[in-house]
Amino acid sequence: FVAELDGVVCGICAAVLNEDGQSVELQRMSVSTECRGKGVGGQLVQAVVDFAVARSVPKVRLETIDRKVDAIRMYERHGFRRVNQFALPQQMYEEKFGIITDEVVNVIQFELCV
C-alpha cells in the first residue's frame, strides 16, 4: 500500500496473507519523517485491516521493535494488543532488517482481531 499527502508519496506498507489464511501480516511500514503525526500511519493500518476484512481473514499481525515508541502507540490506538515479546540475537536482527547494531533488540508482536 502507498500513502500520499498532497500528491507526494509519504508512506508505504505491505499486507501479506499467511498460508493458513487465518491472518494477514502488516509488514515494512514506513512513513517519512515529515509526514509523521499527520495520520498517514493510521491510514496505512486501516488499509491493511480493510484488506483482511475483504478476504474474511480474522486477524492482522505485525512485529516491531521496542525502540519504535511512537509506532507502538499508534498500533495500540488502533486496537492492536501485544501477544509476545522476545530478544532477537544481533546476527538475526542484521539478517532480517539489514541494520547493524551492538545492542540487544527486543521484538514485540502485536495482533488485532478484525
C-alpha positions as CSV (number, residue, x, y, z in Angstrom):
1,F,0.0,0.0,0.0
2,V,1.1,3.6,-0.7
3,A,0.0,6.7,1.1
4,E,0.2,10.1,-0.4
5,L,-0.1,13.5,1.1
6,D,-0.6,16.5,-1.2
7,G,0.4,14.3,-4.2
8,V,3.7,13.2,-2.6
9,V,4.3,9.6,-1.5
10,C,5.0,9.7,2.2
11,G,4.3,6.2,3.5
12,I,4.2,2.5,2.5
13,C,3.5,-0.9,3.9
14,A,2.7,-4.4,2.8
15,A,-0.1,-6.8,3.6
16,V,0.9,-10.5,3.4
17,L,-1.7,-13.2,3.6
18,N,-0.3,-16.1,5.6
19,E,-0.5,-19.5,4.1
20,D,-3.1,-20.8,6.5
21,G,-5.5,-18.0,5.5
22,Q,-6.1,-17.1,9.2
23,S,-4.1,-13.9,9.4
24,V,-2.6,-11.1,7.4
25,E,0.8,-9.7,8.4
26,L,1.4,-6.0,8.2
27,Q,5.0,-5.6,7.1
28,R,7.5,-2.9,6.3
29,M,5.5,0.1,7.5
30,S,7.5,3.2,6.8
31,V,6.3,6.8,7.0
32,S,8.6,9.7,6.0
33,T,9.7,11.9,8.9
34,E,8.0,15.0,7.5
35,C,4.6,13.1,7.3
36,R,4.6,11.6,10.8
37,G,1.9,12.8,13.1
38,K,-0.5,13.5,10.2
39,G,-2.5,10.3,10.3
40,V,-0.6,8.6,7.5
41,G,0.4,5.6,9.5
42,G,-3.2,5.1,10.7
43,Q,-4.4,5.2,7.1
44,L,-2.0,2.5,6.1
45,V,-3.0,0.4,9.1
46,Q,-6.6,0.8,8.1
47,A,-5.8,-0.2,4.5
48,V,-4.3,-3.5,5.8
49,V,-7.3,-4.1,8.1
50,D,-9.7,-3.5,5.2
51,F,-7.6,-5.9,3.1
52,A,-8.1,-8.6,5.8
53,V,-11.8,-7.9,6.2
54,A,-12.4,-8.1,2.5
55,R,-10.9,-11.6,2.5
56,S,-12.7,-12.7,5.6
57,V,-9.3,-13.1,7.4
58,P,-9.9,-12.9,11.2
59,K,-6.5,-11.4,12.4
60,V,-3.9,-8.8,11.5
61,R,-0.4,-9.4,13.0
62,L,2.8,-7.4,13.0
63,E,6.2,-7.1,14.6
64,T,8.1,-4.1,15.6
65,I,11.0,-3.3,17.9
66,D,10.6,-1.7,21.4
67,R,12.5,1.4,20.3
68,K,9.7,2.5,18.0
69,V,7.7,4.0,20.8
70,D,5.5,6.2,18.5
71,A,4.7,3.3,16.2
72,I,3.8,1.1,19.2
73,R,1.4,3.8,20.5
74,M,-0.2,4.1,17.1
75,Y,-0.7,0.3,16.8
76,E,-2.3,0.2,20.3
77,R,-4.6,3.2,19.5
78,H,-5.8,1.1,16.5
79,G,-6.7,-1.8,18.8
80,F,-3.7,-4.0,18.4
81,R,-2.7,-5.9,21.5
82,R,0.7,-7.3,22.5
83,V,0.9,-11.0,22.2
84,N,4.6,-11.7,22.6
85,Q,8.0,-10.1,23.2
86,F,11.4,-11.6,22.8
87,A,15.1,-10.6,22.4
88,L,16.4,-11.0,18.9
89,P,20.0,-12.0,18.6
90,Q,22.2,-9.4,16.9
91,Q,23.0,-11.6,13.9
92,M,19.4,-12.4,13.3
93,Y,18.4,-8.7,13.5
94,E,21.1,-7.8,11.0
95,E,19.9,-10.5,8.6
96,K,16.2,-9.7,9.0
97,F,16.4,-5.9,8.9
98,G,19.8,-5.1,7.4
99,I,20.7,-2.9,10.3
100,I,23.9,-3.4,12.2
101,T,23.7,-2.9,16.0
102,D,25.7,-3.9,19.1
103,E,22.6,-3.7,21.3
104,V,20.1,-6.3,22.2
105,V,16.9,-5.8,20.1
106,N,13.5,-6.6,21.7
107,V,10.8,-7.5,19.2
108,I,7.2,-7.0,20.1
109,Q,4.5,-9.0,18.3
110,F,1.0,-7.5,18.0
111,E,-2.3,-8.9,16.9
112,L,-5.7,-7.4,16.0
113,C,-8.9,-9.4,15.7
114,V,-11.0,-7.9,12.9
